Amino acid sequence: MKARFLRFVGVKSRARGSSTVGLFLTLFASAAHAQGTAEQRRACTPDVYRLCAGEIPNVRAITACLRRNRASLSEACRSVFDQAGG
């Protein structure tokens, strides 16, 4: 009986692990998309550290922070937001 239970727990743990990995990959893919292109990240990274460091690593919070601080953005980062319509 104990062996059967342990086998069931092992299957359940593997399934839980697989679903956790799947969820992580989904979140990672959507976060990578939300972060923009390498060129956009390069343009805004200094502004993120200067104006929104407390929001790292939350991409949505960083984006909102940059929008709130639009007047203080560098030209390069401001142009990224102008191109994106934000």
Rosetta constraint file for C-alpha pairs under 8 A:
AtomPair CA 1 CA 5 HARMONIC 6.27 0.50
AtomPair CA 2 CA 6 HARMONIC 6.14 0.50
AtomPair CA 3 CA 7 HARMONIC 6.09 0.50
AtomPair CA 4 CA 8 HARMONIC 6.24 0.50
AtomPair CA 5 CA 9 HARMONIC 6.14 0.50
AtomPair CA 6 CA 10 HARMONIC 6.07 0.50
AtomPair CA 7 CA 11 HARMONIC 6.35 0.50
AtomPair CA 8 CA 12 HARMONIC 6.14 0.50
AtomPair CA 9 CA 13 HARMONIC 5.99 0.50
AtomPair CA 10 CA 14 HARMONIC 6.20 0.50
AtomPair CA 11 CA 15 HARMONIC 6.17 0.50
AtomPair CA 12 CA 16 HARMONIC 6.09 0.50
AtomPair CA 13 CA 17 HARMONIC 5.99 0.50
AtomPair CA 14 CA 18 HARMONIC 6.04 0.50
AtomPair CA 15 CA 19 HARMONIC 6.16 0.50
AtomPair CA 16 CA 20 HARMONIC 6.08 0.50
AtomPair CA 17 CA 21 HARMONIC 6.19 0.50
AtomPair CA 18 CA 22 HARMONIC 6.15 0.50
AtomPair CA 19 CA 23 HARMONIC 6.08 0.50
AtomPair CA 20 CA 24 HARMONIC 6.11 0.50
AtomPair CA 21 CA 25 HARMONIC 6.15 0.50
AtomPair CA 22 CA 26 HARMONIC 6.18 0.50
AtomPair CA 23 CA 27 HARMONIC 6.16 0.50
AtomPair CA 24 CA 28 HARMONIC 5.96 0.50
AtomPair CA 25 CA 29 HARMONIC 6.02 0.50
AtomPair CA 26 CA 30 HARMONIC 6.27 0.50
AtomPair CA 27 CA 31 HARMONIC 5.96 0.50
AtomPair CA 28 CA 32 HARMONIC 5.99 0.50
AtomPair CA 29 CA 33 HARMONIC 6.27 0.50
AtomPair CA 30 CA 34 HARMONIC 6.19 0.50
AtomPair CA 31 CA 35 HARMONIC 6.20 0.50
AtomPair CA 31 CA 59 HARMONIC 7.03 0.50
AtomPair CA 32 CA 36 HARMONIC 7.09 0.50
AtomPair CA 33 CA 37 HARMONIC 7.96 0.50
AtomPair CA 34 CA 59 HARMONIC 7.11 0.50
AtomPair CA 35 CA 41 HARMONIC 6.87 0.50
AtomPair CA 35 CA 59 HARMONIC 6.72 0.50
AtomPair CA 36 CA 40 HARMONIC 5.84 0.50
AtomPair CA 36 CA 41 HARMONIC 6.34 0.50
AtomPair CA 37 CA 41 HARMONIC 6.22 0.50
AtomPair CA 38 CA 42 HARMONIC 6.05 0.50
AtomPair CA 39 CA 43 HARMONIC 6.23 0.50
AtomPair CA 40 CA 44 HARMONIC 6.33 0.50
AtomPair CA 40 CA 77 HARMONIC 7.32 0.50
AtomPair CA 40 CA 80 HARMONIC 6.19 0.50
AtomPair CA 41 CA 45 HARMONIC 5.63 0.50
AtomPair CA 42 CA 46 HARMONIC 7.84 0.50
AtomPair CA 43 CA 76 HARMONIC 5.29 0.50
AtomPair CA 43 CA 77 HARMONIC 5.04 0.50
AtomPair CA 43 CA 80 HARMONIC 7.54 0.50
AtomPair CA 44 CA 48 HARMONIC 6.16 0.50
AtomPair CA 44 CA 74 HARMONIC 7.78 0.50
AtomPair CA 44 CA 76 HARMONIC 7.13 0.50
AtomPair CA 44 CA 77 HARMONIC 4.68 0.50
AtomPair CA 44 CA 80 HARMONIC 7.98 0.50
AtomPair CA 45 CA 49 HARMONIC 6.36 0.50
AtomPair CA 46 CA 50 HARMONIC 6.08 0.50
AtomPair CA 47 CA 51 HARMONIC 5.63 0.50
AtomPair CA 47 CA 52 HARMONIC 7.30 0.50
AtomPair CA 47 CA 66 HARMONIC 7.72 0.50
AtomPair CA 47 CA 73 HARMONIC 6.26 0.50
AtomPair CA 47 CA 74 HARMONIC 6.88 0.50
AtomPair CA 47 CA 77 HARMONIC 7.45 0.50
AtomPair CA 48 CA 52 HARMONIC 4.80 0.50
AtomPair CA 48 CA 53 HARMONIC 5.92 0.50
AtomPair CA 48 CA 62 HARMONIC 6.97 0.50
AtomPair CA 48 CA 66 HARMONIC 7.16 0.50
AtomPair CA 49 CA 53 HARMONIC 4.66 0.50
AtomPair CA 51 CA 65 HARMONIC 7.61 0.50
AtomPair CA 51 CA 66 HARMONIC 7.40 0.50
AtomPair CA 51 CA 69 HARMONIC 7.43 0.50
AtomPair CA 52 CA 56 HARMONIC 7.24 0.50
AtomPair CA 52 CA 62 HARMONIC 6.12 0.50
AtomPair CA 52 CA 65 HARMONIC 6.05 0.50
AtomPair CA 52 CA 66 HARMONIC 7.09 0.50
AtomPair CA 55 CA 59 HARMONIC 7.82 0.50
AtomPair CA 55 CA 61 HARMONIC 5.79 0.50
AtomPair CA 55 CA 62 HARMONIC 5.51 0.50
AtomPair CA 55 CA 65 HARMONIC 7.86 0.50
AtomPair CA 56 CA 61 HARMONIC 7.96 0.50
AtomPair CA 56 CA 62 HARMONIC 6.71 0.50
AtomPair CA 57 CA 62 HARMONIC 7.79 0.50
AtomPair CA 58 CA 62 HARMONIC 6.16 0.50
AtomPair CA 59 CA 63 HARMONIC 6.15 0.50
AtomPair CA 60 CA 64 HARMONIC 6.21 0.50
AtomPair CA 61 CA 65 HARMONIC 6.00 0.50
AtomPair CA 62 CA 66 HARMONIC 6.13 0.50
AtomPair CA 63 CA 67 HARMONIC 6.26 0.50
AtomPair CA 64 CA 68 HARMONIC 6.18 0.50
AtomPair CA 65 CA 69 HARMONIC 6.18 0.50
AtomPair CA 66 CA 70 HARMONIC 5.91 0.50
AtomPair CA 66 CA 73 HARMONIC 7.36 0.50
AtomPair CA 67 CA 86 HARMONIC 7.42 0.50
AtomPair CA 69 CA 73 HARMONIC 6.55 0.50
AtomPair CA 70 CA 78 HARMONIC 6.84 0.50
AtomPair CA 73 CA 77 HARMONIC 6.09 0.50
AtomPair CA 73 CA 78 HARMONIC 5.71 0.50
AtomPair CA 74 CA 78 HARMONIC 6.05 0.50
AtomPair CA 75 CA 79 HARMONIC 6.09 0.50
AtomPair CA 76 CA 80 HARMONIC 6.60 0.50
AtomPair CA 77 CA 81 HARMONIC 6.61 0.50
AtomPair CA 78 CA 82 HARMONIC 6.16 0.50
AtomPair CA 79 CA 83 HARMONIC 6.04 0.50
AtomPair CA 80 CA 84 HARMONIC 6.23 0.50
AtomPair CA 81 CA 85 HARMONIC 6.00 0.50
AtomPair CA 81 CA 86 HARMONIC 5.02 0.50
AtomPair CA 82 CA 86 HARMONIC 6.09 0.50
